[in-house]
């Protein structure tokens, strides 16, 4: 059995080689090999980029938003008696920590230029593990929210907004809340004004966050909206594993007794964005896979040319005792050789390109469109395995028709072939 396999491999290797007057056959063999290599390389890079975009965006979102968010149904984004809610949430298995968060949208004005700012209130005095990376930065004092006695309310702004408004640390801005508006004697709405001071500038690398978000202390946000100390916008929770956020959210919902509390994991609050990325990754994978299919047609044409050019030789070998199974195995090994070498070369080339693109940031992209300023690349072992598997499977399927044609040749008719 082993000798028959070596015979089939010997014939496959001989048929791949160029023969006198048949250099075109060798050329199309290299074209087939190059097609598989290019297809696998493109798949590696494209899937790596799409996975990198997902990972990059997920890290930025989880750095600024909690894994699980608990809010109270109602006309306004307010949760009452947050201390009791935090205690119940922290008692749930899988929850590492929980803390209240204030939230409101305000207008921020400097001179004659105004922007809309989403202000998050952070409980700076709370002990324990921070819920988000930004909360950790604020509580540790990396970005200070400490108010001087009799001083203005401190606020930390994103670098994008600060740059757009030409703000530096220590500059003052006018804040106009969109909630808790006053009424004039005539019943008209009267906006309130407060002077705040920029105490820090942060950068997350996420365009929307850096141009839209700001952070103040929870007490200052409560004072701005005339809320008591037991009222916050929502309660954020951190889980021991972000991928278990869905299951933990269900447990939190059960612990709180359901309505009027609404519990959303980060996968649900950002569902549309990640669904779009997954769909785009699938579409790009299918489109780029067509390159491998084109290479498979090249493999078919290569083996068909071999059958045509070597018909008489195949007939002589069959007359000498070469079996139908040996012929079938020889031509399948020939096509698989092209698939294996092309796949390995494509994997090596693709991984090298992926590492170079990621390490040196070779491809810059507009951050206002794609959330990041360079093309990120990230590949998992599973991505590499399925890409290699698909390429090898397509190559193997491409050998079936020409191998069957060669194995079906009758010795006498093949020898008579001119």
C-alpha angles and dihedrals in degrees: 000000000000092000091053090053091051089049091053091048091048091053092046091053093047093050091052091056123088118256130203108287091008104087091128088067091057089048095054089047089059090045090056091047091049092048093056091045094051092045094051091044091052092048092050093050097042096046089044091053094048092047090047091052090051093048094045093050093045092052092050093048094048090047090062105025131052123251090238127024124200117197135168121240113242146099093292135038096255133125118199126216093014092176091069092045092050091051092052094045094050090052091062117101112253095028113117098183143340134202139173121259128199120211138183140145118239139173114245116204133191119173104317098333124092136183136182113250128193105214120202118197115217125197098232095183096055116114128215134052113340115244096221137021090247091053089051090052092050096044093047091054096245085127109027124225093171112133119216115231106278090000132130125276109274120227131183115217134197116257092241094057093041091052093047091052094038092239127162132182109289096029118128126228135186114242120204113189118215091209130060093033119179128236127232122222086264092055095254120143113256117198120223125229130208132176114229130181126224104239098173146358122222134192125204098169089239109117097212094046094048092049099040114027131084133172132217134161117283092240092054092051090049090051091049090055096036092242126153122244094261094060125085135159095248143329118252123205134195120214128207089239120027090208091063092056092109094056093042091050090055090051091048091050090053093047091053092050097245121262133070086030120078118197120198126182118214090253089063099042089053096032098121093051096048092042089055091050092049091049091048091049091051093047093048091047092052093046095048090045087067087074088063090048090053088051088051090058087052089054090052092050091047093053092044089054089050091052091049095046096041100039095114092047091050090051092051092049091049090050088053092054107279105151128222089248092053091052092047091049093047094055094043090052089050092056093041090053089058090046096047096046092044092047094049092047091047092049092050094046093044094049091048091051091046092052092047093048092048098042099044100029091233096172115053117196133189107271094206089066105033102028091237132071097223138034108268121208126198127165128188122205088245091059091052092047096051093044091052091045093051092048093050093045092052090047091050093049090050090062097057100081100045091041091054091047092052094045091050095058115118112228097229095047091044093052091050090052114116 
